[in-house]
Amino acid sequence: MSDKNVFAWSPYSDDRGLPLGGQVAENNIVEDIFSLGLPIDKANDRWLQYEGIQAALNGTHPSEGKEFADEIKRTIEWMKHKPPLKYTSSFSKEKLEQHDVLNLSLFVPFGNQKTIQILEEICPNDYEAFPIKLHTSTGVSDRYYLINITHEIYDSLDRTLSVYDLHFDSKDGEESPISSFDRLLFKENCMEDKFLGRIHEKLGYMLIKKKVMDVFEAKNIKGMNFEPLEDKINGVYKRNYKPDGVTLKY
């Protein structure tokens, strides 16, 4: 069985599906801390223990230099008081503010107060929100928040029907070993009592339960693509499918 109640966080993007902007370079922090599926304090504790982070701070990382070390230091400093993060976009403030959710990063979601209010009513324990200052071509917008999803969703994949590739030197079942899907099918009710989550096997995938999407749609949240994640992923590979939409041709 597949699960069509699992949706993708798929916000307003540019015409190529890419982010509308990004962090202000001289103020950027390491966004990885927001993609671990953990409350930010726990995510930070875990992130600081990564071998690569420690090596960069000690100046012994084989490929990352001073710029990355400075980014890490800014992240550590940001964690002390969590002031608004600085993002920038070449689009106008007026155009961006027409949308409730924006794509400013491939792996981290953003939404305005209207979006946050819905999440607070439905799933207050599934997220954290941090204000940003969005510098646009026509002024600064203070309307948006970076949303940190605080849960990993474990054992969600139907492994008998899903088809995917692993990162080099990764093992199936580890955290985020999957590099790409040729077919994605979830187990039924795979999110259980969670409304937001990150898939354990690929942390970059942000999951939303249908109930949240239904409220988004009813309250006219603008900028969100209302599409089950299975359909979003599998549609790319539809040429590989037989008419039943499930059986992959070999």
Secondary structure, 3 states (H helix, E strand, C coil): CCCCCEEECCCECCCCCCCCEEECHHHCCCHHHHCCCCCHHHHHHHHHCCHHHHHHHHCCCCCCCHHHHHHHHHHHHHHHHCCCEEEEECCCHHHHCCCCEECCCCCCCEEEHHHHHHHHHHCCCCEEEEEEEEEECCEEECCEEEEEECCEECCCECCCCCEEEECCCCCCCCCCCEEEEEECCECCCCCCCCCEEEECCCCCCEEEEHHHHHHHHHCCCCCCCCCEHHHHHHHHHHHHECCCCCCECC
